[in-house]
Amino acid sequence: MAADPATVDGALSTVNAIALVGALGVGAQWLAWRLKLPAIVLMLLAGVLVGPVLGLFDPARDIGPITAPLISLAVAVILFEGGLTLTRSSLADAEPGVRRLVFVGAPLGWLTSVLALHYGAGLGWESAAVFGGIMIVTGPTVIAPLLRHARLSKRPAALLQWEAILNDPIGALAAVLAFAVVSVLHTTTTATEAALDLALGIGVATALGLAAGYGTARAFCAGSVPEYMKVPVLFATLIAIFALSDSVLHESGLLAVTIMGVVIANANLPSYTELRRFKEHVTVLLVSGVFILLAAGLDFAALRALDWRAAVFVALVVLVARPVTVLLALMGTDLPARERWLVALTGPRGVVLVAVAGLFGERLSAMGVADAALIGPLAFVLVAATVALHGFTLKPLARALRLVGAERPGVLLVGGSRFTTALAEALNRAEVPVTLADPNYGHLAEARKAGLGTFAGDILSEAAEHRLDFVRYDVAIAATDNDAYNTLVATQMGHEIGRDNSYQVTRARNQSPRHQLPATLGGKAFGQGEGHDGWDRLMRQGWRVAITGLSAEYGQDDWQADNPEGRILGLIDTAGHLTLLNGEDAPEAGPDTRLLTLVPPKEGRGDARDAR
């Protein structure tokens, strides 16, 4: 059999090259999760290492002419997923500061970014207008880990997080519109022709996006598409609309799919959550793949072409463009000045900016825009600089401005009852931040009397996303009297904080084969086989929750001897992290560890050691 010509002279075969891209992208994201670092940093290092540094992988050589179409389709899916996040309710429920950052900050950010690119980096107006549009996006995939690390107080954290989410599709839309204008100007001879072509392209893209989004939503709601085919139909429609719109005006397909995503997001689909979650998973794969392709194909000669103006550009973006945009947008609001300055001085860019900017840079270069070749290198420099800068300075800056939230990780308790209220009070005495949530306002009466943090409403609602700072919590416990709701909450919170930190009380019919749920649903079992009714019965009998500190002289065995019927619910380490135990866990409590326990009446001789 003849050798694969793609493997000659050290080149990889196409299949091996694509497999390498997937392994590097997903591997870098997993390693970043383990090391608690922004994924973009490791993806950048991995792509540059196998590409320009070692020469093991060159997209143009190893994948060939399909590289550009693959990147175009991937970016289309990324922008479609971004459109899925832009709902009317999210804008309506957002705090006034968030709305100002979206409606006022986005246009201002576009303008100030264009000025920084033109006068700082020296780009022409055409390249600056396109690149400046996507610079509106502040990196939703980068903001989240930075917020978790810095543990900001609730309001500035919410401002940064929602600005990144909501401006994601808006920035992409701005870049697409700017690119459409430049594209038309370069392919027509007169201003009249340019205006007509632009109007036609935008009109067709808008009509196709609206029609595809509305038609898909109607078909899904009417049951015309079976559940198992919804995702394939969505993908096929997405690609078809992208290709059809592109055939009318080059790159207008990106506008069409973004509009399609916005329409579907606002259609109140019954299966919207499942569709969006699947799209998010696919987007993780595509974002990592596109970034590895762009990083591996980075030309060091292009980076060397950057001069001192690149540093001036980064400085202008960080110290002028971003602060001016935020401070003007938030002018007149009741936000304290220190919160405005924290948001103004925090604007990391992420992988979406690199992916979309790299694609548009190649397209503009193909049209003959000379300085468009600098867009890709400038995007890499901006992302690397802002991620490194804010990664190291956000927490010290927040401390200096006295905007750091609880340093200790918190616990979210869902379900107001005697037991959960007592548990919340004990954790509060141990200085572990805790919030008690329940849809029934009356169930939280005792918790409010005790001065505990409460949330009256559905923890799965969008209002909860806006009012609760989920970054504060690293443990969630679903403990309502509804087993199905507990399972739903624990499943959802598992996506937010990890399955290992999402718990629920034992289901009442857990042992029945007819009522057992798949292992993929719900959270880890909490307690020693007691369900909601069991905990409630014990509390009525006089049992109580206690926190007991251990030492070298008084260990766990001593406590168990003092409390032979007592139950150990969990352990609190010196950092304030709570580890809950179930019947199968063997507690390992060393000195300086505190026990979270449940003790019966007339016992608890170790209560003198209660850590309060």
N, C-alpha and C positions, 0 to 999 in steps of 0.2 A: 504494500500500500504506500502511495506517495506521501511524503511528509506534508503536513499542513503548512502552506506557504507563509502563514501568519507567524509561524514560530521560527522562521529563518532569522539569522543575525540577532539572536537574543530576544526577539519580540515575543510577546505572549499571544496565544490564540485568543480569538474574540470571546469564547466561552470562559477561558481562564481569566481574562481581563475583567469581564463583568463580575465573575465570582470574587475576584480580588477587591473590586470596588465595594461590593456588598459586605464582605468580611471586614474591610477596613472601616467603613462607615458605621456599621452596627457595633463592631468591636470597640471603636473609639467612644461611642456613646455609652456603652456598658462600662468601660473603664472610667469614663468621666463620672458616671453615677457612683461607682465604688470609691473613687478618690474625692468625690464632692467638688468637682471642678466643672467649669463651663465646657460642654461637649465640643463647642466650636474650637477651643484651643487645641484639643487633642486631634480633632479631625484635620485642622490646619497642619499640625506637625506630621501626621500620618501621610497626608496627601503630598506635602512638599518633600518628605523623606523618600517615598517610593518613586516620586516623579523627578523633579529637577536635581535633587541631591544625588540619589543612587542610580537614576536612570532605569529603574526596573519596570516602570510603567509610563507609557506615553499615550494618552487617549487618542490622539490623531493617528499614531502608528498602530496601536494594538486594537482599537475598536473601529477606527476608520471613519468613513463619511456618515455613518449613522449616529455619531456622537452628538452633532448639533440637533438633529430631530429628537433624540432621546432627551436632551436637556430641555428643548422646547416643550415637549409633552410633560416632563416632570414639573417644570415651572407652571404650566397650565393647571396641573392638579394641585400644586401648592397654593396658587392664587384662588382656585375654586374652594379649597378648604378654608382659606382666609375669609372668603365671602360667606361661608357658613357660620362664621362667628359674629357677623354683623346683623343683629336683630333689632327691631324697633323697641322691644321691651328692654333690651340691654342699654340702649341709649336713654330711654325714658326713665328707667330706674336708677341710672347712674347719678352720682352726686353732681352738683353744679360744677365743681372743679373739673371733673372728668369731661363733662360736656363742653366746657370751655376749651380744654386741651384738644378735643376732637374737632369742634366746629371752628374755633378761632386758631388754635395751635397748629393744626395741620396745614392750612394755607400759609400761615406765617412761617412755619418750618420749611415749607417748600421754597418760599422766597428767600429766607436767610441762607438756606443751603445752597441755592443757586448763586447767590452773591459770594459765599465763601468759596465755592468751586471756581467761579470766574476770576475773582480778584485774588484769591489765595493760591489755588492750584494752577491758575492760568488756563483753564479750559474755556473753549468757546461757548457761546450761549446755547447752541444746540445740545452739545454733550452735557452742559451744566443743567439744562432744563430737564433732561431725561433722568440723569443721575440724581439730581436734587429731589425729584419726586419720590423715588424709592428711599431716600434718606429720611423721609418722614418716619419710617418704621424704626422703632427703638429696640427691636429684638425681643419678642415675647418669649422665645426659647432661652434667652440669656438672662432676662429679668428675674424669672422664677428662682433659679438657684442662687442668684445674688441676694434676693430678698430673704430666702431661707437662711443664708449665711449671716446676713447683717441683722436679721430680726428687728426690722424697723417697727415703729409704732404704727397703729392700724391705718390712719388716714393717709399719710404719705405713701405707705406701701400699696394701698388700694389705688391711689392716683397713678403711680408708676405702672402697676400691673394692668389696669384697665386701659390706660393710654396705649400701652404696647399692643394689647389685644385688638382694640377698636381701630387704631390707626394702621394696623397691618394691611387690611384690604384697601384702605383709603390711599396709602402710599403706593401700593401696587397700581391702583387705578390712575393715580396722578402720573406715574411713570409711563403707563400704557398710553394715556392721552397725549403726553408730550412726545412720545416716540411716534405716535400716529401722525402728529403734525409735522415732525421732521421728515418722516418717511414720505408723506405726500409732497412736501416742498422739494424733495430730491428726485421725485419721479414725474413731476409735471413741469410744464414750461411757463405757464402763466399763473398769476395769482387767482384768477377765476377758476381755472382748472383745479388748482390746489384746494380751494375752498369747497368745490363740488365733490372732489374725491374724498376729502376728509369728512364732509357731511354724510356722504353715501356710506363710507366705511363705518363711521361711528353709528349711523342710523341702522345699518344692517346688523352690526354687532349687538347693539342694544335690543333690536327687535328679536334677533335669534336668542339672546340670553333670556329675555323676558318670556318668549314663547316656550323655550326649552324648560325653564324653571317652572313656569305655570303648568305646562302640559305634564311634566314629570310629577309634580305635586298632585295634580288632579288624578292622574293614573294611580298613584300610590294610595291616595285617600279613598278612591272608589273601589279599591281591591282588584284592579285590573292586572296588577303585577303581584305574583306570589311573593311571600316574604323572602324566600331563599334566593329570588332572582332580583331583588331590589338593588343590591350593590352592583351586580354585573350590568343591569340596565342603566344605572346611574353612570357607570364608567363608560359604557358604549355611547351614551348620549353626550357625555362630556367631550369625548374625543371627536365625535362627529360634528358637534357644534364648533369646536375649536378649528377643525379642518375647513369646514364650510365658510366660517367667517374669515379665516385667513386667505381663502381663495378670492375674496372680494377686496380686502385691504390687508396687506402683510402685517402680521402681529396683532391685528384687531381681534383675533381669537382669544387673546388673553383678557381683553375687555369683556367679551361675550361670556366666557366661563366665570369670570368674577361676578357679573350681574346674575348669571344663572344661580350661583351659590347664594347670593343675597336673597333672591326670590324664594328658593327652597328653604332657607333659614327662617323666613317669615311666614311659611305656609302652615305652621302648626301640625306637622306630620306626626302621626302617632308613633312612628319608628325613628323619629329624628335623632334621638340620643344614640341609638345603635348605629345609625348611618354615620353620624359625626364621629363617634368613637373609632369606627373602622377607618374612616378617612384620616383621622389623626394618626393612626398606626401606619397607614400607607405613607402619609406625609413625612413621618420620621424616617422611613426608608428612603423616600425620594430626596428629602433635604440632605441626608447624609451622603447619598449617592452623587447628587449634583455637586456638593461641596468637594468631595474627593476628586471628582473629574476636573473641576476647575482648579483645585490646588495642585493636582498632579500635572495639569497642563500649563501651569504658570511658567511664564518665560522670565528667567532671571534677568535677561537683557532688558525686558520691559520694566522690571523693578529698578534696575540700574539706571534706567532712563529718568526715573524720578529724581528730582534735585531738592534743594532746600525748600522749594515751594510746597512740597508734600507735607513737610513739618509745619509750615505756616498754615496750610489748609486744616490739618488736624487741630492745631491750636485755636484757629478761628471757630471751628465747629464746636469744640468743647468749651471754650471760654467766652465766646461771643454769640454765635448763632443759637445754640441751645439755651443759654440763659435769657437772651433777649426774647426768644420765642415764648418760653414758659412764663416769664415775668409779665410780658404784655398780655398773654392769654389769660392769666389769673388776676390781672389788675381789676380791682373793684370787688373781688370776692372776700369772704370773711376768713380766709385761710391765714394763719399767722405767718409772719414774714419768714421765720426760720424754716417752716414747711415748704414755702415757695422756693426758697433758696436750695433746699435739699433736692427737690424735684428738678430745679433748673440746672443743677450741677451733676445730674445723673441721667445719662442718655446712652447706654451701651448699644451698639449695633450688633446684629446677629447674622446667622447663616442665610436667611432669606434675602438680606441686602446683597450679600456676595453672589448668591445664585442668580437673582434677577438682574443685578447690575452687570455681571459677567455676560449674561445672554444679550442684553441690550448693547453692551460695548462691542461685542462681535458683530451684531447686526448693523450698528452705526458705522463700524469700520468697513464693512462690506459695501455700504452706500457711498463711501469715499470721505467720511468725516474723519479728518486726519488725527485729531487728538482723542478720538474715541478709544484708541488702543490704551490710553492711560486710565480708563474707567475701572477696568478689572484690578490692576495693581493698586490704585487709590482705594478701592473698596477693601482689599485685603489689609492695607495699611490702617485704614480707619477702624475696621473691626478689631484687628489685633491691638491697636492702641487703646480703644475705648474699653474693651473687655479687660485688658490688663490694668488699666487705670482705675476703673470703677471696682474691679474685683479686689484691689488692695486698699482703696480709699473710702468705699461706701460706708463700711462699719465705723472707721475712725471719724468720718465726717458726721455721721448720725450721732455718735457719742458727743462730739463737740457741740452739736446743735441741740443736744438733749432730746433726741427723737428715737432713741433705741427703746423697743418694746421690752417685754419680759425676756430676760436673758435665759431663763429656764424654759424648757419645752413644756407645753401645756397639754391638758387632757380635755377632750370634748365628750360630754356625757349626753346621750340622746334618750329622753324619757324621764319625766318627772314623777318620782315615787318616794316613799319613805326611805328606801334603800339608797337610791341614787342621790337624794338630798343629803343623807348622812355621809355617803361616800365623798360627795363634793365638799362638805364641811371639813372632813378629815384631811383631804388633799389641800384645802385652803389653809388649814392650820400648819401643814407641812411646807407652806409657801410654794406649792405646785400650782401654777395658773390653771384654772378650771372654768369651763362654761357649761351650764346645764340648759339643754334645749328641749322643747316639747311643743307640739302643735296646739295643745290645750293650755290656755293662759292660766286657768285655775290650778293646774298641776304644778305650777311654779311658785305658788303663793309662799310656801315655807322657805323655799330657796331665796326669794326676794327678801323675806323678813330677816334671813340670816346674812344678807348683804352679798350674796353670791352673784356672779355674772350669769345672766340668763338670756335666752333668745326664745321668744314666743312665736313660733311659726314652724313651717316644714323645713327641716334641715336640707332638703333636696331642692328647695325653691331658689329662683334667681335672687330673691330678696336676701336669702341667707348668704349667697355668694358676695353680695355687696356689703352686707352689714357685719358679717363675721370674717375675721382675718384668719383664713385656714392655714396660713403660713405659721401661725403661732402654735399649732397643735401637731404633736407627733404620735399621739395615741387617741383613738376614738372608740367609744363603747356604746353600742346600741342596746338599750335595756328597757324598751317600752313593753306594753302588754300584748303587742301584736307581733307574732313571730315573723310573719311575712314582711312587715315593714322593717323589722330589725335586719332581716336578710338583705332587703333592698338597700338600706342605709349602709350596712357593713360592706356590701359589694361596691357601692359608689365611693365610699370613703377609702376603700382599698386602692382605688385608682388615684386618689389624692395623696395619701400618706404611706401607701404600701400595704400589702396584704398582711405582713407580719405585725403591723401595728393597728390593725382593724379588728375589733372584737365584738361579739354579741353574746347575750345571755343564752344559756342552753335552751333549745327549742322544746316545747312541751311534748311533742310527738316525735322527737328525734330518733327514737329507736324503732319506730314503725316503718317497715319497708315501703309502705304506700306513701309515707310523708317525708322520707329522706330526700334531700336535695343534692344535686351534683356538687362535687368538691369545688367547682369553679364559682359557686355562688356563696354569698355570706362571708363571715369573718371567722376568726379563731374563737373557739369556745372560751367563755369567761366563767370562772368559778369552778366549783367542784360538783358539777351536775345539777346545780340549782337553776331553775328558770325564774321568770319574773314573779310568779305566784309564790315560789319557795322563798325567795329573798324577802318578799313582802310579809310572809307568815313569820319568818324569823324576827323581823323588826318589830312586829306586833307583840311578839313574845318577850321583847326587851333586849334583844341582841343589839350590839352597837359596833360601829366601825372605829378602829383605833389605829394610831401610828406609834410604833414602838422603836426606839433607837437601840441599836446593838453596839457592843464594844468588845474589846478583848476579854473583859471580865464577865460580860453578860452576852452570851451568844444565843443562837436560834434554839438550841436544845434546852437552854435555861428557860426561854420564853415558853416553849412547848410544855415543859414540866410545870410551869406556873399556870398554864392554860391548856389543860389536856383536851378540852373539847373545842378550843379555839381553831379558827381556820385562817390560813395565810392566803390572802388574796393577791398579793404582789410585793415587789421589792422596789424601793426608791434608792438610787445610788447617790453619791455625793454631788453629782451635777444636777440632781433633781429629776432625772429620767425615771419614769415609771415602767416597770416590766410586770405585766400581769401573768398570773399562773393559772393553769387549768389542772384537771385531775391527773393528767399524764406528766406534768412538769415536776421535776425535782428541784425545789428551791435551793439556791446556793447563796446564802447570805453571809457575808463576811463582816468584819469590824467596820464601823461607820456606816453600814447599810441600815436603812430603816424598813421595818416590816409594816405593810398595809394589811391589817387583820380584821377579822370579825369575831367578836368574843361574846359569849352568852352572859346573861345576867348573873350577878353574884360571883363572877370570876374576874380575871384580868388583874391578878396581883402584880403583873408587870406594868400596870398603868402608871406607876410612879415614874416610869421611864418614858412615858408618852411624849413624843416630840411635838412641841407646839410652837 
